[in-house]
Amino acid sequence: HVMVRCASAPRLIFLEDDLLVAPDIFPYFSRLSSLLDSDPRLWCVSAWNDNGQSHFVSDPRALYRTDFMPGLGWMLRNDTALELLQIWPDGYWDTWMRSAGVRKGRQCIYPEVSRTYTFGEHGTSNGQFFGEHLAPMTLNQHLEDWQAMDLSYLDERRYDQELSARVNAAEQVTREQLPRSKQGKELKLVYKDVNEFRAIGINIPGLSIDVQGDSLRTAYKGIVTVKLYGDRFYFVPASYNGTLR
């Protein structure tokens, strides 16, 4: 109904009715609107980090690209909304949007510290994993000056180059060497497939190990980035060859 009634709006923001929002959520969306409009590889800006529990985040100004559609507060361009309206499903729209055939290789932007918080323990997903995963999420409490920020690092080519450089420079560790305290350096762990990622992730409390469509939650070209004890940590697929394309 929103898509039909607001068909002339340049962009649409979707906020589910079981969300609390951060004080800067609308300045956040406003600042990202120009990037959404100009980057053909982007199809949404989300307010939510699926790995947004307090022990995984620290920088309320940091933003990331992802192949996964996070949901829980998101913005689309008008043309994308009209495209989806033609084939909108009767239910479980979030899972549907994450399918490869709908996503079509497009990406989203999401913040390190979420701009929404869900209290929907008894929503349509029947409260699945609410207590252990959703309830402990961190909601940003500060009014950031988004208009003053330089977001040029989110350009796909630059983002790929800088992410590759950081991953290549990170110290590689094994499953047995996962840090249990701050190390003061960036680390990476290589996983061979989704099953191994899940086997590793299940031992890291709060890490999302879910796969929907063709992507892990928050993953960008297979790389999942989180903060562990304040240090940046990369889960890197074995197929990574030192560059991102």
C-alpha positions in Angstrom: 0.0 0.0 0.0 2.8 2.4 0.8 4.5 1.8 -2.5 1.3 2.4 -4.4 0.3 5.6 -2.5 3.8 7.1 -2.6 4.7 6.1 -6.1 5.8 9.7 -7.0 8.3 10.0 -4.1 11.9 9.8 -5.1 12.7 7.4 -2.3 10.8 5.4 0.3 11.8 4.6 3.9 10.3 1.4 5.5 10.1 1.2 9.3 8.4 -1.9 10.7 5.9 -1.2 13.5 8.0 -3.0 16.2 11.1 -0.7 15.9 12.7 1.9 18.1 14.8 4.4 16.2 18.0 6.3 16.9 17.9 10.1 17.1 19.8 10.5 13.9 18.1 7.9 11.8 16.5 10.4 9.4 19.7 12.5 8.9 21.4 9.2 8.3 19.0 8.3 5.5 19.1 11.8 4.1 22.8 11.8 3.9 22.9 8.4 2.2 20.2 9.2 -0.3 22.6 10.8 -2.8 24.8 7.7 -2.8 21.8 5.5 -3.2 20.7 7.6 -6.2 24.1 7.7 -7.9 25.4 4.2 -7.4 23.7 1.6 -9.7 25.1 -1.3 -7.6 23.2 -0.1 -4.6 19.5 -0.9 -4.1 19.0 -0.2 -0.4 20.3 1.7 2.6 19.6 -0.1 5.9 19.6 1.1 9.5 20.4 -2.3 10.9 23.5 -4.3 11.5 22.9 -8.1 11.9 26.1 -8.3 13.9 25.3 -5.3 15.9 25.7 -6.6 19.5 27.8 -4.3 21.8 30.9 -6.5 21.7 31.0 -6.4 17.9 30.6 -2.6 17.4 32.4 0.6 18.5 32.2 3.3 15.9 28.8 5.0 15.4 30.0 6.8 12.3 31.3 3.7 10.4 29.4 2.4 7.4 29.8 -0.8 5.3 28.7 -2.3 2.0 27.0 -5.7 2.1 25.5 -8.2 -0.4 22.9 -9.0 2.2 19.6 -7.1 2.6 19.5 -6.3 6.3 16.0 -4.9 6.6 14.7 -3.6 10.0 14.5 0.0 8.7 15.5 0.6 5.1 15.4 3.0 2.2 14.8 2.2 -1.5 14.8 4.4 -4.6 11.4 4.8 -6.3 12.4 2.8 -9.4 13.5 -0.1 -7.2 10.3 0.0 -5.2 8.2 0.0 -8.3 10.2 -2.9 -9.7 9.5 -5.0 -6.5 5.9 -4.0 -6.4 5.2 -5.9 -9.6 6.2 -9.2 -7.9 5.7 -8.5 -4.2 5.0 -11.8 -2.3 2.1 -12.4 0.1 4.4 -13.1 3.0 8.0 -13.3 4.3 9.0 -10.5 2.1 12.4 -10.1 3.8 13.5 -13.6 2.9 12.1 -13.1 -0.6 14.2 -9.9 -1.0 17.3 -11.7 -0.1 16.9 -14.3 -2.8 19.5 -14.2 -5.6 16.8 -13.7 -8.3 15.4 -10.6 -6.6 18.6 -9.1 -5.3 20.3 -9.5 -8.7 23.8 -8.9 -7.4 22.9 -5.5 -5.8 24.2 -4.3 -2.5 23.2 -2.3 0.6 24.8 0.1 3.0 24.5 -0.5 6.7 25.9 1.2 9.8 28.3 -0.4 12.3 26.0 0.7 15.2 22.3 0.1 14.3 19.9 3.0 14.0 16.9 0.7 14.8 16.1 -1.7 17.6 13.4 -4.3 17.4 11.1 -5.2 20.3 9.1 -7.6 18.2 9.6 -10.8 20.2 6.2 -12.0 19.1 6.2 -10.8 15.4 5.7 -12.8 12.3 8.9 -14.7 12.8 7.4 -16.0 16.1 10.2 -14.5 18.2 12.9 -16.8 16.7 16.3 -16.2 18.3 15.0 -12.9 19.8 16.4 -13.5 23.3 19.9 -14.5 22.2 20.4 -12.4 19.1 18.0 -9.5 18.7 17.5 -8.3 22.3 21.2 -7.6 23.0 21.6 -5.4 19.9 23.0 -1.9 20.4 20.9 1.1 19.3 22.8 4.3 18.6 22.0 7.0 21.2 23.9 10.0 19.7 23.0 12.6 17.1 25.8 12.4 14.6 26.4 15.2 12.1 26.0 13.1 8.9 26.0 16.1 6.6 29.6 16.9 7.6 30.9 13.4 6.9 33.0 12.4 3.9 31.5 9.2 2.6 33.6 8.8 -0.5 35.1 5.7 0.9 31.8 3.9 0.2 32.4 4.2 -3.6 32.6 0.6 -4.7 36.0 0.7 -6.4 37.6 2.6 -3.5 35.8 0.4 -1.0 37.1 -2.8 -2.7 40.6 -1.5 -2.8 40.7 -0.4 0.8 39.0 -3.5 2.1 41.4 -5.7 0.1 44.4 -3.9 1.5 43.2 -4.2 5.1 42.4 -7.9 4.7 45.8 -8.6 3.0 47.6 -6.8 5.8 45.7 -8.5 8.6 47.4 -11.3 10.6 45.9 -14.7 9.9 44.8 -16.9 12.8 43.2 -20.3 13.1 40.0 -21.4 14.8 42.0 -22.3 17.9 43.6 -18.8 18.0 40.4 -16.8 18.0 41.1 -13.8 20.3 39.6 -13.7 23.8 40.8 -10.1 24.5 41.9 -7.0 22.7 45.0 -7.7 20.5 45.7 -4.2 19.2 45.8 -5.4 15.6 43.5 -6.5 12.8 43.1 -10.3 12.3 41.6 -12.6 9.7 40.4 -16.2 9.6 39.9 -18.1 6.4 36.8 -20.3 6.1 36.4 -22.9 3.2 32.6 -22.9 3.0 29.4 -21.8 4.7 29.4 -25.0 6.9 32.8 -24.2 8.2 31.8 -20.6 8.9 28.9 -21.8 10.9 31.1 -24.2 12.8 33.4 -21.4 13.7 30.7 -18.8 14.4 28.7 -20.9 16.7 31.5 -20.6 19.2 31.4 -16.7 19.1 28.4 -15.6 21.1 26.1 -13.3 19.2 27.6 -13.7 15.7 25.0 -14.3 13.1 25.7 -17.5 11.2 22.5 -17.4 9.1 22.5 -17.6 5.3 19.7 -16.4 3.2 19.7 -16.3 -0.6 23.3 -16.4 -1.7 24.9 -14.4 1.2 25.9 -14.6 4.9 24.4 -11.8 7.0 26.6 -8.6 6.6 28.9 -10.4 4.1 30.5 -8.4 1.3 31.8 -10.5 -1.5 32.1 -13.3 1.1 34.0 -11.3 3.7 32.3 -10.8 7.1 33.7 -7.9 9.1 33.1 -7.5 12.8 34.9 -5.9 15.8 36.2 -8.4 18.3 37.2 -6.8 21.6 37.6 -3.5 19.7 39.8 -4.9 16.9 38.7 -5.4 13.4 38.3 -9.0 12.5 37.7 -10.5 9.0 36.2 -13.8 8.2 37.5 -14.4 4.7 36.4 -17.1 2.2 39.0 -19.5 0.9 38.2 -18.3 -2.7 39.5 -14.8 -1.9 42.7 -14.2 -4.0 43.9 -10.9 -2.7 41.6 -8.6 -4.7 37.9 -7.9 -4.8 36.0 -7.5 -8.1 
